[in-house]
């Protein structure tokens, strides 16, 4: 698979098949992805891989904490509020498209909550990753973690797999920390579902729009 094919075919999948993924395939994805660019080669990322019963235990623990009202929120600002334009309009558009496909109308709080909970079972993917970073690091190292995350998603495509990056897991960092024995010096950044997905299954066929180059590229030629 060409890099461009991996990029263009990558999208966030929210319905996964139960088909297992061999551990050696996940190891290869991580092994190659660790070549991500890293300022002065700090390689600041940490990764916790859950599969099988361990994945199910983590999901059960997070859902239990959610039902108990134990949701302290992320330890970092996922995005600033209020979200300014044009970014707010992009968020609204993708939300309308996604929930429209799922037949969840605006104002259906129960339906939205039910769909949100699907995050915490990794949308039934057999493999769930949790990424963290040492809280001693600065913004530059978070950029490195983003590069590593992008590599993981693209390498998954090379292996015939799909993914869904999930900031939602950061909302339940105390539970995740306890279940995976993550030390206090690490911040839970996100989760990543990995598995086999039916690309034609709703809402997996949602393809989000991207802004034209004129909206975000400035050319200086002379």
C-alpha positions in Angstrom: 0.0 0.0 0.0 1.3 3.4 -0.9 1.5 6.0 1.8 -1.1 8.2 0.0 -3.5 5.2 -0.2 -3.1 4.7 3.5 -3.8 8.3 4.2 -6.8 8.6 1.9 -8.4 5.3 3.1 -7.9 6.1 6.8 -11.0 7.3 8.7 -12.4 6.9 12.1 -14.4 3.6 12.2 -17.1 3.2 14.8 -18.2 -0.4 14.1 -15.6 -3.2 14.3 -15.9 -6.9 13.6 -15.1 -9.4 16.5 -12.4 -11.0 14.3 -9.2 -11.2 16.4 -6.0 -9.5 15.4 -2.7 -11.5 16.0 -0.4 -9.9 18.5 2.5 -10.1 16.0 0.6 -7.8 13.7 0.1 -5.2 16.5 3.8 -5.6 17.3 4.8 -4.8 13.7 2.5 -1.8 13.6 4.1 -0.4 16.8 7.7 -1.4 15.8 7.4 0.5 12.5 5.5 3.4 14.0 8.1 4.2 16.6 10.2 5.7 13.8 8.0 8.8 14.1 9.8 12.1 14.1 10.8 13.1 17.6 12.5 16.3 18.6 16.1 15.5 19.8 14.9 11.8 19.8 13.1 12.0 23.1 10.5 9.4 22.0 8.1 10.7 24.8 5.2 8.4 24.0 4.0 5.5 26.2 1.6 2.9 25.0 -0.6 0.4 26.9 -2.0 -2.4 24.7 -5.1 -4.2 25.8 -6.4 -7.4 24.1 -8.8 -10.2 25.0 -10.0 -10.3 28.5 -7.8 -7.4 29.5 -9.5 -5.2 26.9 -12.9 -6.2 28.2 -11.9 -5.6 31.9 -10.8 -2.1 31.0 -14.0 -1.3 29.2 -16.1 -2.7 32.0 -14.2 -0.6 34.6 -14.6 2.6 32.6 -18.3 2.0 32.0 -18.8 1.3 35.7 -17.1 4.6 36.6 -19.3 6.4 34.1 -22.5 5.0 35.5 -21.3 5.9 39.0 -20.8 9.5 37.9 -17.0 9.3 38.2 -15.9 11.3 35.2 -13.4 14.0 36.2 -12.6 15.0 32.7 -9.3 15.1 30.9 -6.1 16.4 32.5 -5.5 18.5 29.4 -7.6 20.8 27.2 -8.8 18.7 24.3 -9.9 21.9 22.7 -10.6 25.4 23.9 -14.1 26.5 24.7 -15.9 28.2 23.1 -14.5 26.9 19.8 -14.1 29.8 17.4 -15.1 29.9 13.8 -14.6 28.3 11.3 -13.7 25.4 13.6 -17.0 25.3 15.4 -18.9 25.0 12.2 -16.8 22.0 11.2 -17.5 20.3 14.5 -21.2 20.9 14.1 -21.2 19.6 10.6 -19.5 16.3 11.4 -21.8 15.9 14.4 -24.9 16.3 12.3 -23.6 13.9 9.7 -22.7 11.2 12.2 -25.8 11.3 14.3 -27.9 11.7 11.2 -26.5 8.4 9.9 -27.3 6.8 13.3 -30.8 8.2 13.3 -30.2 10.1 16.5 -32.1 13.4 16.2 -31.0 16.6 17.8 -32.1 16.7 21.4 -32.0 12.9 21.8 -29.8 12.9 24.9 -30.4 9.2 25.6 -29.4 8.2 22.1 -26.3 10.5 22.1 -25.3 9.0 25.5 -25.7 5.5 24.2 -23.5 6.2 21.2 -20.9 8.0 23.4 -20.6 4.9 25.6 -19.6 2.9 22.5 -16.3 4.7 22.8 -15.5 2.9 26.0 -15.8 -0.6 24.4 -13.5 0.6 21.6 -16.5 0.2 19.3 -16.0 -3.6 19.8 -12.6 -3.6 18.3 -10.5 -6.5 19.6 -7.5 -4.3 20.4 -7.5 -1.1 22.5 -4.5 1.1 22.9 -4.0 3.8 25.5 -1.4 6.5 24.9 0.2 8.5 27.6 3.0 11.1 28.0 5.1 12.1 30.9 3.6 15.2 32.5 7.1 16.7 32.7 7.2 17.1 29.0 6.3 20.3 27.1 4.2 21.0 24.0 6.9 19.8 21.6 6.7 16.3 23.0 2.9 16.3 22.6 3.6 17.0 18.9 5.8 13.9 18.8 3.0 11.8 20.3 0.7 13.1 17.6 3.2 12.0 14.9 3.5 8.6 16.6 -0.3 8.3 16.7 -0.6 9.1 13.0 2.0 6.4 12.2 0.0 3.9 14.2 -3.1 4.6 12.2 -1.4 4.5 8.8 0.5 1.3 9.6 -2.8 -0.3 10.6 -4.0 0.4 7.1 -1.0 -1.3 5.6 -1.9 -4.3 7.7 -5.5 -4.3 6.4 -6.9 -2.9 9.6 -8.8 0.2 10.6 -8.7 2.5 13.7 -10.5 5.1 15.7 -8.6 7.6 17.8 -10.5 8.4 21.0 -9.9 11.4 23.2 -13.0 10.2 25.2 -10.8 7.9 27.3 -9.0 10.9 28.8 -12.2 11.6 30.7 -11.7 8.6 32.8 -8.0 8.7 33.5 -8.2 7.6 37.2 -9.9 4.4 36.3 -7.6 3.7 33.4 -4.6 4.5 35.5 -5.8 2.0 38.2 -6.6 -0.8 35.7 -3.4 -0.5 33.7 -1.1 0.4 36.5 -0.2 3.7 34.8 2.1 5.8 37.1 1.0 9.2 38.3 3.6 11.0 36.3 1.9 10.0 33.0 -1.1 11.9 31.4 -3.6 9.8 29.6 -3.9 11.4 26.1 -6.3 9.1 24.2 -7.3 5.6 23.3 -7.0 4.0 19.9 -9.3 1.2 18.7 -7.7 -1.2 16.2 -9.4 -4.1 14.3 -11.3 -5.2 11.2 -14.1 -2.9 10.1 -16.7 -3.1 7.5 -16.1 0.0 5.5 -19.7 0.1 4.2 -21.4 -0.3 7.6 -23.1 2.8 9.0 -21.4 5.0 10.3 -18.2 3.7 8.9 -19.0 5.1 5.5 -18.9 8.7 6.8 -16.2 10.6 5.0 -15.6 14.0 6.5 -14.9 17.1 4.4 -11.5 18.7 4.3 -11.0 22.4 3.7 -9.5 23.5 0.4 -5.8 24.5 0.4 -6.8 28.2 -0.1 -8.3 28.1 3.4 -5.1 27.2 5.3 -2.1 27.5 3.0 -0.2 30.8 2.4 2.2 30.8 -0.6 5.2 33.0 -0.7 7.0 32.8 -4.0 9.1 36.0 -4.3 
